[in-house]
Amino acid sequence: MAIDFRARVEVGVKTLSSFILKGGERKDALIEGWTSIKNIKDPHVTEITEFAVDEHNTQLKGSLKLEEVVKGETQVISGINYKLVLQAKDGTADNSYEAVVWEKAWLKFRKLTSFTLVKG
């Protein structure tokens, strides 16, 4: 649910604040670490994944069709990075891809930062 992602951002900001206030001594800061997405069927995760496929198709004039989200992780940065493994069909070929999308929800900003074929 979207609330879970907002809560994760708030936790990340609080952790970063704590890290800064303690002079950078904390080693367990959430910033820059990847966390598994527990519910990959969350509508927001689906929306981010659809954005990734649509953006990839726009950039490369492709025709991939999203089949499913296989797994995902988030990373709190200046916003949230979503690293998603997805199944997509290109004609008759069904392949796995890894997409990374950077989102700053409060600015309504999204950017596809990578989209690669997962081999084997």
N, C-alpha and C positions, 0 to 999 in steps of 0.2 A: 504494500500500500504506500501511497505517496507520503503519508505521515511518517512511516518508518524511515524513509530516506531523509526527510527534513530533520527527524530526531537524530539521525546519524551525523548530519552536518552540524547540528548543535553540539553534539558530543565531541566532534572533531575540533570545533572552535574552542570549546571549553578546555579540551586537552591541550591544544596549542597554547591557549592563554596560560594554563598552568605551567606548561613547559617553559614559556618565556619568563613568567614571573619567578620561577625557581632558577633562573640563570642557565637554562638549557641542560640542567642536570638529569632530568627524567629521561629514561631510556625506553619507556613504554608508550610514547606518544603515538596516536593513531595516524597522524599526518604522514603521508607517503607510503603507508602500509596498505596492502590489499586485503579486503574482507569478502568472504563468500556471500553471495546473495542467497538468502534462505528460500525465498519464494520467487522462482524465475517466471512464474505465471502471473506475477503482479502486473496490473495494467500499465503502470509506469515503465516497467522493464520492457514490456511488449512495445510500448510507444517509442522508447529509445532504440530498440532493435529495428523497428520498422523505419525509423529515421535513418539509421545506419545503412540499411539496404537501399532505401530510396536515394540517399545521397551518393552512395556508391554507383547506383545505376545512372544518376544524373552526370556524375563526373566522368564515367567511362562509357556512357551511352549503352549501358548494359540492360539486361532484362531478367535479373535474378528475382525469384519469388520466394519470400520467406516461408519456410516450412515450420520450423520450431526453434525456440531458444533451448540450447542444451545445458548450458551452465553460465554463470556470470560472477563477476567480482566488482566491487567498488573501491575507489581510492579517494579519500578526502584530500583535496588540494585547494586551490582557489576555485571552489566549486566541487564537482564530483566527476571523476573519470569512471566510466563503465567499460569493463573489459568483458565482452560477451562472445561465447562460442555459439554459433547458430548453424542450422541446416538450411540450405537454400537450393532451389532448383533453377537451373539455367537450361531451358528446353527440356531435354530428357536426362541431363546430368544432374545428379544429386550430390552436393558437396558440403563439407564443413568449412566454415570461415571463422576467423577471429576478428571482431570489430572493436575498436576503442572509440568511445564518444565522450567528449568533454562537455559537461553541462554546468551552466550557471543559471539555475532556475529563476532566481530573483531578477535576473536581467533578460530572461527569455532567450538565452544564448545556448546554442548547441553547435558543436563542430566535430565532424568525423576526422579523427586524427590518424587512424590506420584501419585497413580492411585487407586481410590477407587470407589466402587459401591455407587451410590446415591440412598438411600432408600426412598420409598413413593413418 
